[in-house]
């Protein structure tokens, strides 16, 4: 699971995943978006897709993917990036803040900062 900006990329090798954002869920199999569902249907859609994967297999589920899902997902991702900036999670600032609190610098561990 993850956000629509980073989720599919971070879990590219996951058999099945879902990324959430913009009040929608992006279901993906092996990093490929297969469906986009409303937020209130995400859990049911994830369970449904898992059951279909068990019965039909990966190739069949990838072949059955909604052909418009990848485009819809990309539009959601771009809208969030436009609204929140390139680093939607502000990860670089968080890493720097944690490093300062621990008294470390990038590339060093707390034990060798002297």
N, C-alpha and C positions, 0 to 999 in steps of 0.2 A: 504494500500500500504506500501511497505517497501523494504528493501534489501533482497537478497536471503539468507543471513546468519541468520537474525533475524525475517524477515517478517512473515513467516508462524507461528512461535511460538508466536510472539507478538499478532497476530490476530487470534489465534486458534479458537476462538468462532465466528469469522466473518462469515456471510453467504457466502460471495464471496470476494476474495482478489487477489492481484497480487503482486509479489515480483520481483524486477529487479536486474540484475547483469550479468556480463559476456556476455553482448549484447543479453540477452534472458530474457523473462518473465516467471515466474512460476505462473500459475493460480491455486488457491486453493479454495476449498469449505470446510467450517468447519475444516480448518487446514490440509486437505488432498490435496496433489498436484494432479491435474487432467489433466493438460496439460502444456507443455513447448513450448513456441512460440518465434520466432525471435523478436528482439526488435522493428522492424518497424511494427509488427503486434499486439503488445500488446493491444492497445486501442480497436481495432476492435475485438480482441479475447475476451476481457473482456466484451464488450457490447454483443457480440454473446452469451457468456456463461450466462450472466444475463437474456437475452431473453429466452434461453433454460430452465433456472431454473424456470422462471415464468410459462412456458408452461408445463414442464415435472415434476418438483419437485426435491427435493434434492436426494431422493433415486435413481431415474433414472439417474441423472447427475453423482452421485458418481459411479453407476454401469457402466456408459459409459466412465469412466476415462481411459486415456491412461495408460496401465499397466507399460509402461517403464518410465513414467513421473517422478515418485518418485525417481527412480535411477538416472536419468539425473539431477534432481534438487539437489540431494545429492552430485553428482560429482561436480556440479557448486559450491555448498556451500563449499565443502572441498577445492577446488582449490582456492577460495577466502580466506579462512582461512589460507591456506598455504602461500599465497602471502602477506596477510595483518596481519597475527597473530591472536591469539585467540579472541582479542577484536577489531574487524574490525573498530568499531566506536570510539575506544579509550575513552570509556565512563568514566572509572575510573579516567583518567587524567583530563577529562573535569569537572567532579564533583569536584575534588580537586581544580582545577583552579578557578571555580566559587566560591567555599567556601572561598578560600584565598581572592578573590576580594571583597567578601561580609564581610570578617572578621569573618567568622563563622567556626566552626569545625563540623565534622560529628556528627549527633545526637543532635545538638543544634540549636536553632534558633537565629537570630541576636539579639533579645531582651534579651537573657539570657546568653550572652557570657562573661559577666563581672565577 
